[in-house]
């Protein structure tokens, strides 16, 4: 889990700088092609070099044909007992509020800051 979080943090820190540089060098239109190519190469790399870590005995849902609504109801039922624990409920609510405010403020405020300078 640590490499995943480290990669996410590094991308959050370096992504805007790299995107800004590409925009200044290539323009807006070509930047989307470059970023799309990077995503494609990343998907190819993951498919080729990252192995599945799920044990074979956990692969019991491979042939499961449940619908999305059935899966959603099943997930809500499994989370039900967890929501009864006050400490866990508070952490989940705080984490949801954090990510909601971060995602909203990041993109809304960036537009304001760009034109205020």
PyMOL commands that set and color helices and strands:
alter all, ss='L'
color gray80, all
select helices_A, chain A and resi 2-26+28-49+56-61+68-83+86-116
alter helices_A, ss='H'
color red, helices_A
deselect
rebuild
show_as cartoon
